[in-house]
Each structure stands twice: as structure tokens, then as C-alpha cells.
């Protein structure tokens, strides 16, 4: 309700402030145009850095994910290693003890 009561004053003072600021904006326009090439150079440098750094960041992310997956794989495989070795020894003993296959 207070906002609605003060709305005419806000409009009047807003227009008055805009009229006072207009000459300052017109005076500062040439300085803004002098600053424009530096803004364009900033955008060009940022784009170049982004084009160089994005593949590096993706490579680092891929290596990190690969290291995590390798670690998880080893954490699963190491406790199962004795069972795999026992199975390998049994397979070797059975293979050596069986008769050789005849070629036809």
C-alpha cells in the first residue's frame, strides 16, 4: 500500500534524475567508445583461454574418473585374488592330469 502511495513521487523523481543524468551520459559516451576495443580484446582473450583450457579440463576429468574406476576395480579384485589363484591351480592340475586330445 505504501508503494502505491509513493508511486507518483517515485515517477517524478525518477524522471528528474534521468534528465539530470542525461548530459553526463552524453559526455561519457566518447569515453565508452574508447573503452570498447579493450572490451573486445578481453572477450577475445577469454575465448582463446577457454578454447585452450576446456580440452585440458576434460582430460583432467577423464584421468580422474579413470583413476577412481581403477581404484574401485582393484578394491573389488584384490580380495577375490586368492580364489582366482586357487581356481587357476585347479585348472592347471586338471589340464596336466587329463589325457591329450587326439587330432582327427
SEMARLO-450621 format. One record per atom (N, C-alpha, C, CB): residue in three letters; atom name; x, y, z; residue number from 1. Coordinates in Angstrom, 3 decimals. Glycine has a CB too. Example, Ala and Ser with C-alpha at 12.3 -4.5 7.8 and 13.67 -1.06 7.14 Angstrom:
- ala | N | 13.190 | -5.690 | 7.800 | 1
- ala | CA | 12.300 | -4.500 | 7.800 | 1
- ala | C | 13.200 | -3.300 | 7.800 | 1
- ala | CB | 11.308 | -4.473 | 9.046 | 1
- ser | N | 12.850 | -2.250 | 7.080 | 2
- ser | CA | 13.670 | -1.060 | 7.140 | 2
- ser | C | 12.900 | 0.030 | 7.870 | 2
- ser | CB | 14.084 | -0.598 | 5.725 | 2
This chain:
- unk | N | 0.821 | -1.176 | 0.000 | 1
- unk | CA | 0.000 | 0.000 | 0.000 | 1
- unk | C | 0.882 | 1.264 | 0.000 | 1
- unk | CB | -0.943 | -0.015 | 1.209 | 1
- unk | N | 1.956 | 1.219 | 0.800 | 2
- unk | CA | 2.869 | 2.358 | 0.847 | 2
- unk | C | 3.505 | 2.594 | -0.512 | 2
- unk | CB | 3.953 | 2.138 | 1.905 | 2
- unk | N | 3.785 | 1.497 | -1.232 | 3
- unk | CA | 4.394 | 1.611 | -2.559 | 3
- unk | C | 3.455 | 2.342 | -3.505 | 3
- unk | CB | 4.745 | 0.219 | -3.122 | 3
- unk | N | 2.163 | 2.045 | -3.427 | 4
- unk | CA | 1.191 | 2.727 | -4.287 | 4
- unk | C | 1.041 | 4.202 | -3.914 | 4
- unk | CB | -0.167 | 2.030 | -4.200 | 4
- unk | N | 1.133 | 4.506 | -2.624 | 5
- unk | CA | 1.010 | 5.904 | -2.197 | 5
- unk | C | 2.197 | 6.748 | -2.658 | 5
- unk | CB | 0.885 | 5.979 | -0.679 | 5
- unk | N | 3.380 | 6.144 | -2.694 | 6
- unk | CA | 4.577 | 6.901 | -3.079 | 6
- unk | C | 4.886 | 6.798 | -4.567 | 6
- unk | CB | 5.771 | 6.418 | -2.284 | 6
- unk | N | 4.044 | 6.113 | -5.337 | 7
- unk | CA | 4.319 | 5.912 | -6.762 | 7
- unk | C | 4.429 | 7.224 | -7.545 | 7
- unk | CB | 3.234 | 5.056 | -7.372 | 7
- unk | N | 3.546 | 8.216 | -7.370 | 8
- unk | CA | 3.718 | 9.465 | -8.139 | 8
- unk | C | 5.030 | 10.175 | -7.832 | 8
- unk | CB | 2.565 | 10.410 | -7.858 | 8
- unk | N | 5.442 | 10.156 | -6.568 | 9
- unk | CA | 6.712 | 10.793 | -6.214 | 9
- unk | C | 7.887 | 10.045 | -6.837 | 9
- unk | CB | 6.876 | 10.857 | -4.687 | 9
- unk | N | 7.797 | 8.735 | -6.844 | 10
- unk | CA | 8.868 | 7.935 | -7.470 | 10
- unk | C | 8.973 | 8.244 | -8.954 | 10
- unk | CB | 8.614 | 6.427 | -7.265 | 10
- unk | N | 7.842 | 8.369 | -9.620 | 11
- unk | CA | 7.863 | 8.665 | -11.055 | 11
- unk | C | 8.473 | 10.038 | -11.305 | 11
- unk | CB | 6.439 | 8.598 | -11.647 | 11
- unk | N | 8.046 | 11.044 | -10.554 | 12
- unk | CA | 8.551 | 12.414 | -10.757 | 12
- unk | C | 10.050 | 12.478 | -10.485 | 12
- unk | CB | 7.804 | 13.415 | -9.840 | 12
- unk | N | 10.485 | 11.923 | -9.366 | 13
- unk | CA | 11.914 | 11.976 | -9.054 | 13
- unk | C | 12.739 | 11.095 | -9.993 | 13
- unk | CB | 12.149 | 11.550 | -7.609 | 13
- unk | N | 12.173 | 10.015 | -10.492 | 14
- unk | CA | 12.876 | 9.183 | -11.468 | 14
- unk | C | 13.086 | 9.922 | -12.776 | 14
- unk | CB | 12.108 | 7.895 | -11.719 | 14
- unk | N | 12.060 | 10.633 | -13.256 | 15
- unk | CA | 12.204 | 11.409 | -14.494 | 15
- unk | C | 13.182 | 12.563 | -14.285 | 15
- unk | CB | 10.828 | 11.949 | -14.965 | 15
- unk | N | 13.113 | 13.212 | -13.143 | 16
- unk | CA | 14.032 | 14.312 | -12.834 | 16
- unk | C | 15.479 | 13.818 | -12.785 | 16
- unk | CB | 13.652 | 14.970 | -11.492 | 16
- unk | N | 15.711 | 12.671 | -12.156 | 17
- unk | CA | 17.065 | 12.108 | -12.089 | 17
- unk | C | 17.550 | 11.713 | -13.481 | 17
- unk | CB | 17.099 | 10.883 | -11.146 | 17
- unk | N | 16.659 | 11.194 | -14.313 | 18
- unk | CA | 17.055 | 10.831 | -15.677 | 18
- unk | C | 17.428 | 12.064 | -16.486 | 18
- unk | CB | 15.926 | 10.068 | -16.379 | 18
- unk | N | 16.681 | 13.161 | -16.322 | 19
- unk | CA | 17.012 | 14.399 | -17.043 | 19
- unk | C | 18.332 | 14.989 | -16.575 | 19
- unk | CB | 15.901 | 15.429 | -16.865 | 19
- unk | N | 18.631 | 14.849 | -15.293 | 20
- unk | CA | 19.913 | 15.350 | -14.784 | 20
- unk | C | 21.059 | 14.461 | -15.263 | 20
- unk | CB | 19.897 | 15.418 | -13.236 | 20
- unk | N | 20.837 | 13.150 | -15.341 | 21
- unk | CA | 21.897 | 12.218 | -15.727 | 21
- unk | C | 22.140 | 12.180 | -17.227 | 21
- unk | CB | 21.562 | 10.837 | -15.243 | 21
- unk | N | 21.181 | 12.665 | -18.040 | 22
- unk | CA | 21.334 | 12.597 | -19.495 | 22
- unk | C | 22.570 | 13.336 | -20.007 | 22
- unk | CB | 20.105 | 13.161 | -20.160 | 22
- unk | N | 22.841 | 14.589 | -19.578 | 23
- unk | CA | 24.069 | 15.245 | -20.066 | 23
- unk | C | 25.338 | 14.499 | -19.652 | 23
- unk | CB | 24.134 | 16.677 | -19.548 | 23
- unk | N | 25.340 | 13.931 | -18.441 | 24
- unk | CA | 26.518 | 13.172 | -18.018 | 24
- unk | C | 26.714 | 11.931 | -18.886 | 24
- unk | CB | 26.391 | 12.768 | -16.545 | 24
- unk | N | 25.627 | 11.294 | -19.266 | 25
- unk | CA | 25.728 | 10.122 | -20.126 | 25
- unk | C | 26.231 | 10.510 | -21.514 | 25
- unk | CB | 24.370 | 9.417 | -20.232 | 25
- unk | N | 25.760 | 11.654 | -22.037 | 26
- unk | CA | 26.212 | 12.098 | -23.362 | 26
- unk | C | 27.687 | 12.488 | -23.347 | 26
- unk | CB | 25.365 | 13.284 | -23.845 | 26
- unk | N | 28.155 | 13.061 | -22.239 | 27
- unk | CA | 29.569 | 13.436 | -22.137 | 27
- unk | C | 30.447 | 12.189 | -22.022 | 27
- unk | CB | 29.797 | 14.364 | -20.922 | 27
- unk | N | 29.963 | 11.175 | -21.304 | 28
- unk | CA | 30.782 | 9.981 | -21.102 | 28
- unk | C | 30.721 | 9.002 | -22.274 | 28
- unk | CB | 30.349 | 9.279 | -19.842 | 28
- unk | N | 29.873 | 9.239 | -23.267 | 29
- unk | CA | 29.752 | 8.322 | -24.408 | 29
- unk | C | 31.062 | 8.167 | -25.196 | 29
- unk | CB | 28.657 | 8.811 | -25.342 | 29
- unk | N | 31.812 | 9.261 | -25.495 | 30
- unk | CA | 33.088 | 9.059 | -26.200 | 30
- unk | C | 34.091 | 8.223 | -25.399 | 30
- unk | CB | 33.708 | 10.403 | -26.530 | 30
- unk | N | 34.087 | 8.368 | -24.085 | 31
- unk | CA | 34.995 | 7.557 | -23.273 | 31
- unk | C | 34.594 | 6.079 | -23.326 | 31
- unk | CB | 35.005 | 8.057 | -21.812 | 31
- unk | N | 33.305 | 5.846 | -23.383 | 32
- unk | CA | 32.838 | 4.466 | -23.507 | 32
- unk | C | 33.254 | 3.880 | -24.854 | 32
- unk | CB | 31.307 | 4.394 | -23.342 | 32
- unk | N | 33.211 | 4.706 | -25.901 | 33
- unk | CA | 33.641 | 4.221 | -27.219 | 33
- unk | C | 35.144 | 3.970 | -27.258 | 33
- unk | CB | 33.254 | 5.226 | -28.308 | 33
- unk | N | 35.924 | 4.736 | -26.478 | 34
- unk | CA | 37.357 | 4.470 | -26.386 | 34
- unk | C | 37.624 | 3.156 | -25.638 | 34
- unk | CB | 38.073 | 5.640 | -25.683 | 34
- unk | N | 36.728 | 2.795 | -24.731 | 35
- unk | CA | 36.894 | 1.596 | -23.920 | 35
- unk | C | 36.462 | 0.330 | -24.665 | 35
- unk | CB | 36.103 | 1.732 | -22.633 | 35
- unk | N | 35.700 | 0.485 | -25.741 | 36
- unk | CA | 35.147 | -0.648 | -26.477 | 36
- unk | C | 36.214 | -1.602 | -27.035 | 36
- unk | CB | 34.296 | -0.138 | -27.606 | 36
- unk | N | 37.311 | -1.129 | -27.642 | 37
- unk | CA | 38.320 | -2.083 | -28.131 | 37
- unk | C | 38.924 | -2.937 | -27.020 | 37
- unk | CB | 39.429 | -1.338 | -28.844 | 37
- unk | N | 39.060 | -2.353 | -25.842 | 38
- unk | CA | 39.595 | -3.139 | -24.734 | 38
- unk | C | 38.605 | -4.216 | -24.293 | 38
- unk | CB | 39.942 | -2.226 | -23.553 | 38
- unk | N | 37.322 | -3.912 | -24.348 | 39
- unk | CA | 36.312 | -4.925 | -24.047 | 39
- unk | C | 36.346 | -6.065 | -25.072 | 39
- unk | CB | 34.915 | -4.286 | -24.014 | 39
- unk | N | 36.499 | -5.700 | -26.341 | 40
- unk | CA | 36.589 | -6.725 | -27.388 | 40
- unk | C | 37.848 | -7.577 | -27.216 | 40
- unk | CB | 36.581 | -6.070 | -28.783 | 40
- unk | N | 38.960 | -6.940 | -26.848 | 41
- unk | CA | 40.194 | -7.680 | -26.600 | 41
- unk | C | 40.023 | -8.624 | -25.418 | 41
- unk | CB | 41.362 | -6.714 | -26.346 | 41
- unk | N | 39.321 | -8.179 | -24.389 | 42
- unk | CA | 39.050 | -9.033 | -23.222 | 42
- unk | C | 38.237 | -10.262 | -23.615 | 42
- unk | CB | 38.304 | -8.238 | -22.135 | 42
- unk | N | 37.208 | -10.049 | -24.441 | 43
- unk | CA | 36.385 | -11.177 | -24.901 | 43
- unk | C | 37.223 | -12.138 | -25.740 | 43
- unk | CB | 35.170 | -10.671 | -25.722 | 43
- unk | N | 38.084 | -11.614 | -26.595 | 44
- unk | CA | 38.940 | -12.455 | -27.434 | 44
- unk | C | 39.908 | -13.274 | -26.588 | 44
- unk | CB | 39.717 | -11.595 | -28.435 | 44
- unk | N | 40.511 | -12.656 | -25.591 | 45
- unk | CA | 41.450 | -13.377 | -24.726 | 45
- unk | C | 40.727 | -14.448 | -23.923 | 45
- unk | CB | 42.171 | -12.403 | -23.778 | 45
- unk | N | 39.544 | -14.121 | -23.395 | 46
- unk | CA | 38.790 | -15.112 | -22.631 | 46
- unk | C | 38.372 | -16.289 | -23.504 | 46
- unk | CB | 37.558 | -14.469 | -22.000 | 46
- unk | N | 37.963 | -16.020 | -24.740 | 47
- unk | CA | 37.566 | -17.100 | -25.641 | 47
- unk | C | 38.764 | -17.985 | -25.984 | 47
- unk | CB | 36.941 | -16.528 | -26.925 | 47
- unk | N | 39.921 | -17.372 | -26.204 | 48
- unk | CA | 41.125 | -18.150 | -26.506 | 48
- unk | C | 41.526 | -19.027 | -25.326 | 48
- unk | CB | 42.282 | -17.219 | -26.883 | 48
- unk | N | 41.509 | -18.452 | -24.145 | 49
- unk | CA | 41.855 | -19.227 | -22.951 | 49
- unk | C | 40.863 | -20.365 | -22.750 | 49
- unk | CB | 41.886 | -18.321 | -21.705 | 49
- unk | N | 39.573 | -20.091 | -22.988 | 50
- unk | CA | 38.563 | -21.143 | -22.844 | 50
- unk | C | 38.789 | -22.260 | -23.857 | 50
- unk | CB | 37.152 | -20.558 | -23.010 | 50
- unk | N | 39.122 | -21.909 | -25.093 | 51
- unk | CA | 39.351 | -22.939 | -26.120 | 51
- unk | C | 40.577 | -23.789 | -25.801 | 51
- unk | CB | 39.518 | -22.289 | -27.498 | 51
- unk | N | 41.549 | -23.210 | -25.121 | 52
- unk | CA | 42.733 | -23.980 | -24.747 | 52
- unk | C | 42.483 | -24.790 | -23.485 | 52
- unk | CB | 43.930 | -23.053 | -24.546 | 52
- unk | N | 41.775 | -24.221 | -22.527 | 53
- unk | CA | 41.634 | -24.860 | -21.220 | 53
- unk | C | 40.531 | -25.913 | -21.157 | 53
- unk | CB | 41.372 | -23.819 | -20.187 | 53
- unk | N | 39.515 | -25.814 | -21.996 | 54
- unk | CA | 38.426 | -26.798 | -21.944 | 54
- unk | C | 38.934 | -28.202 | -22.257 | 54
- unk | CB | 37.311 | -26.414 | -22.927 | 54
- unk | N | 39.744 | -28.423 | -23.305 | 55
- unk | CA | 40.261 | -29.783 | -23.503 | 55
- unk | C | 41.160 | -30.261 | -22.357 | 55
- unk | CB | 41.032 | -29.847 | -24.804 | 55
- unk | N | 41.925 | -29.352 | -21.780 | 56
- unk | CA | 42.778 | -29.725 | -20.650 | 56
- unk | C | 41.920 | -30.145 | -19.457 | 56
- unk | CB | 43.708 | -28.553 | -20.258 | 56
- unk | N | 40.866 | -29.380 | -19.195 | 57
- unk | CA | 39.975 | -29.710 | -18.085 | 57
- unk | C | 39.267 | -31.038 | -18.328 | 57
- unk | CB | 38.945 | -28.594 | -17.876 | 57
- unk | N | 38.856 | -31.287 | -19.563 | 58
- unk | CA | 38.207 | -32.560 | -19.887 | 58
- unk | C | 39.192 | -33.723 | -19.735 | 58
- unk | CB | 37.637 | -32.525 | -21.323 | 58
- unk | N | 40.446 | -33.509 | -20.120 | 59
- unk | CA | 41.458 | -34.556 | -19.961 | 59
- unk | C | 41.710 | -34.845 | -18.491 | 59
- unk | CB | 42.767 | -34.151 | -20.649 | 59
- unk | N | 41.799 | -33.800 | -17.683 | 60
- unk | CA | 41.998 | -33.996 | -16.242 | 60
- unk | C | 40.808 | -34.732 | -15.635 | 60
- unk | CB | 42.207 | -32.640 | -15.530 | 60
- unk | N | 39.600 | -34.373 | -16.064 | 61
- unk | CA | 38.408 | -35.051 | -15.557 | 61
- unk | C | 38.410 | -36.526 | -15.970 | 61
- unk | CB | 37.130 | -34.351 | -16.071 | 61
- unk | N | 38.796 | -36.812 | -17.213 | 62
- unk | CA | 38.829 | -38.193 | -17.680 | 62
- unk | C | 39.872 | -39.010 | -16.920 | 62
- unk | CB | 39.119 | -38.237 | -19.181 | 62
- unk | N | 41.039 | -38.426 | -16.682 | 63
- unk | CA | 42.085 | -39.132 | -15.923 | 63
- unk | C | 41.634 | -39.373 | -14.490 | 63
- unk | CB | 43.406 | -38.330 | -15.935 | 63
- unk | N | 40.977 | -38.396 | -13.903 | 64
- unk | CA | 40.486 | -38.548 | -12.533 | 64
- unk | C | 39.429 | -39.646 | -12.454 | 64
- unk | CB | 39.910 | -37.220 | -12.019 | 64
- unk | N | 38.501 | -39.647 | -13.386 | 65
- unk | CA | 37.462 | -40.680 | -13.399 | 65
- unk | C | 38.087 | -42.045 | -13.639 | 65
- unk | CB | 36.401 | -40.379 | -14.479 | 65
- unk | N | 39.066 | -42.121 | -14.542 | 66
- unk | CA | 39.754 | -43.387 | -14.787 | 66
- unk | C | 40.494 | -43.891 | -13.561 | 66
- unk | CB | 40.722 | -43.237 | -15.933 | 66
- unk | N | 41.141 | -42.981 | -12.841 | 67
- unk | CA | 41.853 | -43.390 | -11.627 | 67
- unk | C | 40.884 | -43.890 | -10.562 | 67
- unk | CB | 42.682 | -42.225 | -11.074 | 67
- unk | N | 39.739 | -43.230 | -10.447 | 68
- unk | CA | 38.739 | -43.673 | -9.474 | 68
- unk | C | 38.202 | -45.048 | -9.856 | 68
- unk | CB | 37.582 | -42.655 | -9.378 | 68
- unk | N | 37.900 | -45.253 | -11.140 | 69
- unk | CA | 37.397 | -46.558 | -11.584 | 69
- unk | C | 38.445 | -47.649 | -11.402 | 69
- unk | CB | 36.966 | -46.492 | -13.052 | 69
- unk | N | 39.709 | -47.343 | -11.668 | 70
- unk | CA | 40.773 | -48.320 | -11.459 | 70
- unk | C | 40.902 | -48.671 | -9.984 | 70
- unk | CB | 42.103 | -47.785 | -11.994 | 70
- unk | N | 40.804 | -47.676 | -9.134 | 71
- unk | CA | 40.891 | -47.915 | -7.693 | 71
- unk | C | 39.736 | -48.787 | -7.213 | 71
- unk | CB | 40.899 | -46.587 | -6.929 | 71
- unk | N | 38.538 | -48.478 | -7.664 | 72
- unk | CA | 37.376 | -49.282 | -7.271 | 72
- unk | C | 37.519 | -50.702 | -7.799 | 72
- unk | CB | 36.066 | -48.647 | -7.791 | 72
- unk | N | 37.999 | -50.848 | -9.026 | 73
- unk | CA | 38.212 | -52.175 | -9.595 | 73
- unk | C | 39.231 | -52.981 | -8.799 | 73
- unk | CB | 38.663 | -52.057 | -11.036 | 73
- unk | N | 40.316 | -52.332 | -8.411 | 74
- unk | CA | 41.323 | -53.031 | -7.605 | 74
- unk | C | 40.786 | -53.361 | -6.218 | 74
- unk | CB | 42.595 | -52.184 | -7.484 | 74
- unk | N | 39.980 | -52.478 | -5.653 | 75
- unk | CA | 39.397 | -52.767 | -4.346 | 75
- unk | C | 38.471 | -53.974 | -4.398 | 75
- unk | CB | 38.638 | -51.557 | -3.829 | 75
- unk | N | 37.840 | -54.204 | -5.535 | 76
- unk | CA | 36.982 | -55.375 | -5.691 | 76
- unk | C | 37.811 | -56.605 | -6.035 | 76
- unk | CB | 35.925 | -55.128 | -6.774 | 76
- unk | N | 38.850 | -56.445 | -6.880 | 77
- unk | CA | 39.597 | -57.591 | -7.396 | 77
- unk | C | 40.588 | -58.166 | -6.384 | 77
- unk | CB | 40.333 | -57.193 | -8.649 | 77
- unk | N | 41.197 | -57.348 | -5.564 | 78
- unk | CA | 42.238 | -57.836 | -4.654 | 78
- unk | C | 41.702 | -58.855 | -3.648 | 78
- unk | CB | 42.864 | -56.669 | -3.910 | 78
- unk | N | 40.537 | -58.656 | -3.035 | 79
- unk | CA | 40.045 | -59.703 | -2.131 | 79
- unk | C | 39.671 | -61.002 | -2.853 | 79
- unk | CB | 38.843 | -59.192 | -1.371 | 79
- unk | N | 39.357 | -60.927 | -4.140 | 80
- unk | CA | 38.989 | -62.125 | -4.906 | 80
- unk | C | 40.205 | -62.834 | -5.496 | 80
- unk | CB | 38.028 | -61.752 | -6.022 | 80
- unk | N | 41.385 | -62.251 | -5.376 | 81
- unk | CA | 42.598 | -62.816 | -5.965 | 81
- unk | C | 42.953 | -64.201 | -5.439 | 81
- unk | CB | 43.742 | -61.895 | -5.722 | 81
- unk | N | 42.844 | -64.506 | -4.161 | 82
- unk | CA | 43.147 | -65.878 | -3.712 | 82
- unk | C | 42.226 | -66.931 | -4.339 | 82
- unk | CB | 43.041 | -65.957 | -2.196 | 82
- unk | N | 40.955 | -66.595 | -4.497 | 83
- unk | CA | 40.035 | -67.535 | -5.128 | 83
- unk | C | 40.382 | -67.742 | -6.600 | 83
- unk | CB | 38.594 | -67.040 | -4.992 | 83
- unk | N | 40.792 | -66.683 | -7.268 | 84
- unk | CA | 41.186 | -66.805 | -8.676 | 84
- unk | C | 42.452 | -67.644 | -8.806 | 84
- unk | CB | 41.404 | -65.411 | -9.302 | 84
- unk | N | 43.405 | -67.470 | -7.913 | 85
- unk | CA | 44.625 | -68.290 | -7.958 | 85
- unk | C | 44.327 | -69.755 | -7.657 | 85
- unk | CB | 45.662 | -67.757 | -6.962 | 85
- unk | N | 43.437 | -70.019 | -6.703 | 86
- unk | CA | 43.059 | -71.402 | -6.415 | 86
- unk | C | 42.397 | -72.031 | -7.631 | 86
- unk | CB | 42.116 | -71.469 | -5.200 | 86
- unk | N | 41.513 | -71.298 | -8.289 | 87
- unk | CA | 40.863 | -71.813 | -9.494 | 87
- unk | C | 41.884 | -72.056 | -10.594 | 87
- unk | CB | 39.782 | -70.842 | -9.982 | 87
- unk | N | 42.885 | -71.184 | -10.731 | 88
- unk | CA | 43.923 | -71.362 | -11.747 | 88
- unk | C | 44.748 | -72.618 | -11.460 | 88
- unk | CB | 44.840 | -70.122 | -11.805 | 88
- unk | N | 45.129 | -72.834 | -10.200 | 89
- unk | CA | 45.904 | -74.034 | -9.846 | 89
- unk | C | 45.103 | -75.310 | -10.107 | 89
- unk | CB | 46.331 | -73.978 | -8.367 | 89
- unk | N | 43.827 | -75.305 | -9.760 | 90
- unk | CA | 42.990 | -76.483 | -10.013 | 90
- unk | C | 42.875 | -76.733 | -11.506 | 90
- unk | CB | 41.587 | -76.306 | -9.392 | 90
- unk | N | 42.706 | -75.683 | -12.280 | 91
- unk | CA | 42.597 | -75.845 | -13.736 | 91
- unk | C | 43.890 | -76.405 | -14.318 | 91
- unk | CB | 42.255 | -74.501 | -14.406 | 91
- unk | N | 45.047 | -75.911 | -13.843 | 92
- unk | CA | 46.339 | -76.407 | -14.348 | 92
- unk | C | 46.521 | -77.883 | -13.984 | 92
- unk | CB | 47.514 | -75.563 | -13.772 | 92
- unk | N | 46.175 | -78.273 | -12.758 | 93
- unk | CA | 46.319 | -79.675 | -12.339 | 93
- unk | C | 45.409 | -80.574 | -13.163 | 93
- unk | CB | 45.998 | -79.832 | -10.837 | 93
- unk | N | 44.169 | -80.165 | -13.382 | 94
- unk | CA | 43.237 | -80.965 | -14.195 | 94
- unk | C | 43.722 | -81.030 | -15.629 | 94
- unk | CB | 41.808 | -80.377 | -14.142 | 94
- unk | N | 44.235 | -79.957 | -16.156 | 95
- unk | CA | 44.722 | -79.932 | -17.536 | 95
- unk | C | 45.932 | -80.855 | -17.699 | 95
- unk | CB | 45.088 | -78.492 | -17.953 | 95
- unk | N | 46.833 | -80.870 | -16.734 | 96
- unk | CA | 48.009 | -81.731 | -16.833 | 96
- unk | C | 47.661 | -83.198 | -16.599 | 96
- unk | CB | 49.067 | -81.288 | -15.835 | 96
- unk | N | 46.658 | -83.459 | -15.792 | 97
- unk | CA | 46.306 | -84.845 | -15.466 | 97
- unk | C | 45.410 | -85.489 | -16.514 | 97
- unk | CB | 45.623 | -84.899 | -14.123 | 97
- unk | N | 44.782 | -84.718 | -17.369 | 98
- unk | CA | 43.880 | -85.306 | -18.361 | 98
- unk | C | 44.674 | -85.835 | -19.552 | 98
- unk | CB | 42.835 | -84.270 | -18.830 | 98
- unk | N | 44.031 | -86.762 | -20.299 | 99
- unk | CA | 44.695 | -87.328 | -21.484 | 99
- unk | C | 44.715 | -86.283 | -22.587 | 99
- unk | CB | 43.975 | -88.628 | -21.973 | 99
- unk | N | 45.722 | -86.323 | -23.431 | 100
- unk | CA | 45.767 | -85.386 | -24.557 | 100
- unk | C | 44.673 | -85.705 | -25.572 | 100
- unk | CB | 47.145 | -85.426 | -25.237 | 100
- unk | N | 44.165 | -84.676 | -26.205 | 101
- unk | CA | 43.143 | -84.872 | -27.222 | 101
- unk | C | 43.801 | -85.352 | -28.508 | 101
- unk | CB | 42.342 | -83.569 | -27.464 | 101
- unk | N | 43.109 | -86.282 | -29.196 | 102
- unk | CA | 43.644 | -86.810 | -30.466 | 102
- unk | C | 43.153 | -85.958 | -31.616 | 102
- unk | CB | 43.229 | -88.292 | -30.679 | 102
- unk | N | 44.069 | -85.668 | -32.538 | 103
- unk | CA | 43.703 | -84.901 | -33.732 | 103
- unk | C | 43.176 | -85.864 | -34.772 | 103
- unk | CB | 44.915 | -84.091 | -34.288 | 103
- unk | N | 42.086 | -85.526 | -35.405 | 104
- unk | CA | 41.497 | -86.407 | -36.418 | 104
- unk | C | 41.867 | -85.985 | -37.807 | 104
- unk | CB | 40.000 | -86.440 | -36.289 | 104
